[in-house]
Amino acid sequence: MLTLYGCNGCGSAAIEALLRLYGEEVACTRWDWEDEAAWSNFATVSAQRQVPTLVLPDGTVMTESAAMIAWLVQRFPGSTLLPAADSARALFYRWLVYMSVNIYTPIGIKDFPARWIADAAAQEALQAGAIARAQSAWQLMEAELAGTAFLLGDTMTALDVYAAMMSRFTPKRPWMARHCPKITKAALETEKNPVVNEVFTFHFGDLDA
Ligand SMILES: N[C@@H](CCC(=O)N[C@@H](CS)C(=O)NCC(=O)O)C(=O)O
């Protein structure tokens, strides 16, 4: 069985939802963001100490949310969670890696600026810069999307689940709704899926709030 390590309200929510959408048997180990003891224990599983982390039945340890999604979609050929058309697949992988690099990474910088710069005053400026960078990355993506019901057309794909989860992180939904209406519309549509809705409600609380 797969084991997914995650923390409540973190990036593991998207992987958890996708594993459930695919009907994969998975044991989920989750803890609160503030639970330092849980993070320390987790370091014995992955020295990288970041979630999501997926452990395969043979003990293989996998990190990187985008890699997990790329790995998952190829395990279930024919599923609509990966678009069928070649050009839509190109965009699927483009935006998957784009969000991981250009949005998830700045969020990590905002969360842990001391990892990047020692000076306390500079950390505040770095956090502001990281948030601004994530915002401009969202806006670039928004400008290039067609504005269909979901990000890549009329069918929900794994990319929608990833984007819906990430759009709950800083700069968060009210900002997203104002500046990225196409992405927000797709995220709201994605969260109507009963499996996504249940997993995201567990992680993020009342989705309408
Ligand atoms: N590149 C990683 C980023 C994962 C990441 O930053 N996860 C956050 C939670 S959402 C985390 O584990 N933060 C704790 C830390 O970095 O110490 C991925 O895409 O999976």
The ligand as an SDF file (V2000), in Angstrom:
LIG
                    3D

 20 19  0  0  0  0  0  0  0  0999 V2000
    8.7490   21.2870   -4.0660 N   0  0  0  0  0  0  0  0  0  0  0  0
    7.9450   20.6620   -3.0470 C   0  0  0  0  0  0  0  0  0  0  0  0
    7.5050   21.7130   -2.0430 C   0  0  0  0  0  0  0  0  0  0  0  0
    6.8060   21.0910   -0.8690 C   0  0  0  0  0  0  0  0  0  0  0  0
    6.6080   22.0690    0.2780 C   0  0  0  0  0  0  0  0  0  0  0  0
    7.1680   23.1640    0.3230 O   0  0  0  0  0  0  0  0  0  0  0  0
    5.7890   21.6350    1.2350 N   0  0  0  0  0  0  0  0  0  0  0  0
    5.5660   22.4090    2.4310 C   0  0  0  0  0  0  0  0  0  0  0  0
    4.1250   22.2180    2.9210 C   0  0  0  0  0  0  0  0  0  0  0  0
    2.9160   22.8120    1.7990 S   0  0  0  0  0  0  0  0  0  0  0  0
    6.4700   21.8900    3.5250 C   0  0  0  0  0  0  0  0  0  0  0  0
    6.6210   20.6880    3.6850 O   0  0  0  0  0  0  0  0  0  0  0  0
    7.0730   22.7900    4.2870 N   0  0  0  0  0  0  0  0  0  0  0  0
    7.8890   22.4350    5.3960 C   0  0  0  0  0  0  0  0  0  0  0  0
    9.3270   22.7530    5.1550 C   0  0  0  0  0  0  0  0  0  0  0  0
    9.7140   23.1720    4.0330 O   0  0  0  0  0  0  0  0  0  0  0  0
   10.0820   22.6100    6.1050 O   0  0  0  0  0  0  0  0  0  0  0  0
    6.7270   19.9720   -3.6690 C   0  0  0  0  0  0  0  0  0  0  0  0
    6.2740   20.4190   -4.7340 O   0  0  0  0  0  0  0  0  0  0  0  0
    6.2490   18.9660   -3.1340 O   0  0  0  0  0  0  0  0  0  0  0  0
  1  2  1  0
  2  3  1  0
  2 18  1  0
  3  4  1  0
  4  5  1  0
  5  6  2  0
  5  7  1  0
  7  8  1  0
  8  9  1  0
  8 11  1  0
  9 10  1  0
 11 12  2  0
 11 13  1  0
 13 14  1  0
 14 15  1  0
 15 16  2  0
 15 17  1  0
 18 19  2  0
 18 20  1  0
M  END
$$$$
